[in-house]
Amino acid sequence: LHVTCTVDVGLMSIEFNCFDGKDCVSQSLSIANTGVNTSKLYRMEQFVDDFPKEDAHLTGEEIHKRLDEIEKIHTLYSP
């Protein structure tokens, strides 16, 4: 088809552009409220970053307990 497309995917939007050599089509889609629990996301990131130096000695059961605690974090807003 000789069409080139670029896409930018973010937490709250998707933007894409398609070119065929002479014409261009662009579209931008936005979501008003994503429902992403940033507190939970931050805690997961901390857990992964700290795992090698602080949590690597834990048993499988202890790791699951820590992950369950993170999973129970409530959102700070309504979706």
Backbone as CSV, one residue per row, in Angstrom:
resi,resn,N_x,N_y,N_z,CA_x,CA_y,CA_z,C_x,C_y,C_z
1,LEU,0.818,-1.210,0.000,0.000,0.000,0.000,0.851,1.259,0.000
2,HIS,2.128,1.125,0.334,3.064,2.260,0.370,2.574,3.382,1.279
3,VAL,2.097,3.004,2.466,1.632,3.961,3.463,2.539,3.840,4.685
4,THR,2.972,4.988,5.193,3.788,5.026,6.396,2.958,5.641,7.511
5,CYS,2.924,4.976,8.668,2.150,5.468,9.800,3.038,5.611,11.028
6,THR,2.779,6.645,11.802,3.431,6.824,13.099,2.347,6.920,14.157
7,VAL,2.641,6.372,15.334,1.660,6.357,16.415,2.343,6.768,17.710
8,ASP,1.649,7.579,18.501,2.109,7.962,19.832,1.011,7.555,20.809
9,VAL,1.330,6.593,21.686,0.356,6.100,22.657,0.759,6.585,24.038
10,GLY,-0.126,7.311,24.693,0.116,7.797,26.051,-0.932,7.253,26.995
11,LEU,-0.865,7.652,28.251,-1.849,7.194,29.230,-3.240,7.741,28.942
12,MET,-3.309,8.935,28.376,-4.615,9.554,28.161,-4.930,9.857,26.707
13,SER,-4.047,9.485,25.787,-4.315,9.804,24.384,-3.592,8.853,23.435
14,ILE,-4.110,8.804,22.222,-3.471,8.090,21.117,-3.497,9.044,19.930
15,GLU,-2.346,9.237,19.318,-2.256,10.095,18.139,-1.583,9.313,17.024
16,PHE,-2.120,9.427,15.813,-1.457,8.755,14.696,-1.514,9.610,13.447
17,ASN,-0.505,9.397,12.597,-0.378,10.074,11.312,-0.054,9.028,10.264
18,CYS,-0.712,9.098,9.129,-0.428,8.193,8.019,-0.128,9.012,6.768
19,PHE,0.942,8.635,6.061,1.378,9.324,4.847,1.463,8.319,3.706
20,ASP,1.056,8.738,2.513,1.219,7.863,1.345,2.111,8.493,0.282
21,GLY,2.781,9.577,0.638,3.665,10.248,-0.304,3.107,11.581,-0.766
22,LYS,1.783,11.691,-0.841,1.196,12.978,-1.231,0.096,13.431,-0.282
23,ASP,-0.580,12.523,0.374,-1.644,12.872,1.314,-1.272,12.431,2.726
24,CYS,-1.858,13.114,3.700,-1.614,12.806,5.102,-2.938,12.767,5.846
25,VAL,-3.090,11.787,6.725,-4.265,11.692,7.585,-3.765,11.656,9.017
26,SER,-4.332,12.501,9.869,-3.954,12.552,11.277,-5.198,12.401,12.130
27,GLN,-5.032,11.735,13.276,-6.146,11.556,14.198,-5.605,11.605,15.615
28,SER,-6.361,12.217,16.502,-5.998,12.285,17.904,-7.205,11.856,18.732
29,LEU,-7.000,10.883,19.611,-8.067,10.392,20.468,-7.658,10.604,21.915
30,SER,-8.554,11.165,22.718,-8.251,11.426,24.125,-9.297,10.776,25.015
31,ILE,-8.846,10.331,26.175,-9.726,9.756,27.174,-9.814,10.756,28.319
32,ALA,-11.026,11.122,28.702,-11.199,12.130,29.754,-10.700,11.633,31.108
33,ASN,-10.901,10.364,31.408,-10.477,9.814,32.689,-9.998,8.390,32.454
34,THR,-8.733,8.131,32.730,-8.155,6.828,32.396,-8.451,5.741,33.400
35,GLY,-8.673,6.078,34.643,-8.864,5.067,35.661,-7.562,4.413,36.098
36,VAL,-6.427,5.022,35.820,-5.130,4.468,36.223,-4.877,4.831,37.683
37,ASN,-4.568,3.838,38.479,-4.263,4.055,39.886,-2.773,4.364,39.994
38,THR,-2.441,5.646,39.988,-1.026,6.039,39.991,-0.332,5.670,41.294
39,SER,-1.073,5.621,42.411,-0.471,5.207,43.680,-0.012,3.756,43.591
40,LYS,-0.863,2.911,43.034,-0.527,1.495,42.891,0.627,1.325,41.907
41,LEU,0.584,2.091,40.814,1.647,2.028,39.814,2.994,2.415,40.422
42,TYR,2.998,3.474,41.239,4.224,3.928,41.893,4.760,2.870,42.851
43,ARG,3.870,2.263,43.656,4.296,1.226,44.599,4.857,0.008,43.870
44,MET,4.258,-0.369,42.732,4.791,-1.490,41.947,6.178,-1.158,41.418
45,GLU,6.338,0.074,40.942,7.646,0.498,40.435,8.687,0.452,41.541
46,GLN,8.334,0.913,42.743,9.258,0.857,43.876,9.620,-0.589,44.212
47,PHE,8.618,-1.467,44.223,8.860,-2.875,44.542,9.843,-3.489,43.555
48,VAL,9.632,-3.247,42.264,10.501,-3.810,41.225,11.914,-3.234,41.336
49,ASP,12.017,-1.911,41.538,13.338,-1.275,41.643,14.112,-1.757,42.868
50,ASP,13.395,-1.940,43.989,14.058,-2.324,45.243,14.252,-3.830,45.390
51,PHE,13.616,-4.613,44.553,13.629,-6.069,44.727,15.029,-6.665,44.836
52,PRO,15.964,-6.347,43.917,17.287,-6.996,43.997,18.018,-6.748,45.317
53,LYS,17.876,-5.573,45.899,18.651,-5.265,47.100,17.877,-5.466,48.400
54,GLU,16.520,-5.484,48.348,15.758,-5.581,49.589,14.860,-6.806,49.692
55,ASP,14.351,-7.316,48.592,13.344,-8.361,48.655,13.748,-9.679,48.003
56,ALA,14.923,-9.779,47.441,15.323,-10.992,46.724,15.424,-12.206,47.649
57,HIS,15.589,-11.984,48.950,15.709,-13.085,49.914,14.355,-13.655,50.339
58,LEU,13.254,-12.998,49.974,11.920,-13.417,50.409,11.495,-14.733,49.764
59,THR,10.629,-15.440,50.461,10.057,-16.663,49.893,8.972,-16.283,48.898
60,GLY,8.540,-17.239,48.098,7.466,-16.983,47.141,6.205,-16.490,47.822
61,GLU,5.891,-17.064,48.972,4.700,-16.662,49.729,4.806,-15.216,50.212
62,GLU,5.990,-14.825,50.678,6.200,-13.451,51.154,6.102,-12.453,50.005
63,ILE,6.622,-12.826,48.848,6.528,-11.950,47.676,5.066,-11.772,47.293
64,HIS,4.303,-12.871,47.284,2.875,-12.769,46.948,2.132,-11.901,47.952
65,LYS,2.504,-11.975,49.221,1.870,-11.145,50.246,2.132,-9.668,49.973
66,ARG,3.374,-9.331,49.628,3.703,-7.927,49.320,2.933,-7.436,48.091
67,LEU,2.854,-8.300,47.055,2.117,-7.923,45.850,0.623,-7.784,46.131
68,ASP,0.086,-8.645,47.005,-1.328,-8.534,47.392,-1.591,-7.216,48.116
69,GLU,-0.658,-6.784,48.953,-0.798,-5.499,49.652,-0.854,-4.351,48.649
70,ILE,-0.016,-4.406,47.638,-0.014,-3.363,46.600,-1.321,-3.410,45.825
71,GLU,-1.805,-4.604,45.521,-3.042,-4.742,44.747,-4.236,-4.138,45.481
72,LYS,-4.221,-4.135,46.803,-5.345,-3.633,47.599,-5.372,-2.114,47.732
73,ILE,-4.372,-1.420,47.201,-4.342,0.039,47.290,-5.536,0.605,46.523
74,HIS,-6.312,1.434,47.208,-7.502,2.024,46.585,-7.134,3.245,45.756
75,THR,-7.976,3.541,44.782,-7.766,4.733,43.975,-8.057,5.963,44.813
76,LEU,-7.479,7.077,44.438,-7.692,8.334,45.136,-8.778,9.178,44.483
77,TYR,-9.463,8.620,43.491,-10.492,9.347,42.760,-11.471,8.324,42.203
78,SER,-12.623,8.796,41.748,-13.576,7.878,41.122,-13.278,7.782,39.637
79,PRO,-13.300,6.576,39.063,-12.988,6.419,37.631,-14.053,7.027,36.738
